[in-house]
Amino acid sequence: MAVYILCYAAAFFFSRSGHDVLSGLSLLGAAAFLYRSDYRKTGDPLHLRGLFALSFVGGEGLACLKLSWLSSSWSGMTWLSFLASFAAFYLTFGWLEKRDGGFGLSSLTPESVRRHSFAACAPSLFFCACAITAVSVGCFAVEAAALGYIPLFLQGVPHAYSYFHLTGIHYLTVSCCLVPALSVIYFQIDRGKSRRKLFFFLVLDAVSLLIPVLCVSRYQVLFSVLLAVLVYIQMEERRLHWGYALGAVAALVPVYVLLTVARSHDAEYLSAIFDMKWENMPVFLAQPYMYVANNYDNFDCLVKELSGHSFGLKMLAPLWTLTGLKFLFPALTSFPIFVTREEMTTLTYLYDAYYDFGLAGAALLSCLLGAAAYALMRLMRRVQNPVAYLLYGQFAFYMLLSFFTTWFSNPSTWFYLAVTAAAAFAVSRRWGA
């Protein structure tokens, strides 16, 4: 933590003196150091505190480079909010770990014991994957029929995917994103003993990936693939097979390009939005940079422009949405959004917490997430239900993309967790066995 504080102070003073590159490099170095520390201590490439440090601090470092004209000098409160939030997460996790004596590789359930104990769960996992896919396909068909179009085949409408949803149905449509990860869990247990189920699972996976492609949702495709990769790494006793991981990521590239084109987002359109200082920067570099860095600038906009806090209403958006209360009382969710540009609407995980309670809200949320991360890693010492790997994979994904959006006040996040809980219950009851 001392290294982080020193690097953070250096980044702040470099930024204030106009040395943006040195400011960004200070935080990028801190992120790499913090992740490496947790990885070396536990041997776990998916250590949740390490992933959070790599993502949030590293993303902040990229933002400090100020490569876009949309970036501006951050306010003192913005710097303080980022510092307090990361420190709250890191120190809460560290205090709980120290109190519990820490944990390492020796605390894992041996692979052979795990697979033997989970063998009876395989039929239930297969049942869950089939049920989720069937529901997803049915809801997608209903949406397509009711709305009269499929986003992938609609040309010249940049945000057609945003309008492709029916209230109460679309969450079920995109629940198929969990199926590839479920298939990984199944085959880590079954090891391909049944060729018939292997073929059937490949069909389920293809359908589950096809639906977000048809919806032109790059996020859903990314979520499906990375979640499956994260679950695979965790179930392989933390052994990271870089060939498989890089292959999965490489396979995303043509799909990502296809969906970008299908959204009618050409290079000229994106370049105009990103407004990079280096005008000739290739879009394939500018786009991922802006998808990370601009979120921190959006938070700074919030800090500078917010006139009053919402006192819990923003963070309770999943409750208002999933219960339908937002349709009865629209004021529950009708809050202005403060961003650098109206097309750039992704945010860090802190945005809604600060919107609700300011610095105290951001720090408290981070404390809770630090405690949740520790509790989840402690749970994984000895897994009783294989669906726990799906839960861990989701939390790891949210930590890995902590710079991207307000995950924990997002209704989709909690719906996925509810589906995961339902799958865990079905497996514990041996449904489909």
Buried (B, 14 or more C-beta within 10 A) or exposed (E): EEEBEEBBEBBBEBBEEEBBEBBBBBBBBBBBBBBEBBBEBBBBBBBBBBBBBBBBBBBBBBBBBBBBEBBEEBEEBBBBBBBBBBBBBBBBBBBBBEEEEEBEEEEBBEEEEBBEBBEEBBBBBBBBBBBBBEBBBEBBEBBBEEBEEBBBEBEEBEEBBEEBBEEEBBBBBBBBBBBBBBBBBBBBBBEEEBEEBBEBBEEBBEBBBBBBBBBBBBBBBBBBBBBBBBBBBBBBBBEBEEEEBEEBEEEBEEBBEBBBEBBBBEEEBBBEBBBBEEEEBEBEEBBEBBBBBBBBBBBBBBBEEBEEBBEEBBBBBBBBBBEEBBEEEEEBBEBEEBBBBEBBEBBBBBBBBBBBBBBEBBBBBBBBBBBBBBEBBBBBEEBEBBBBBBBBBBBBBBBBBBBBBBBBBBBBBBBBBBBBEBBBBBBEEEBBB
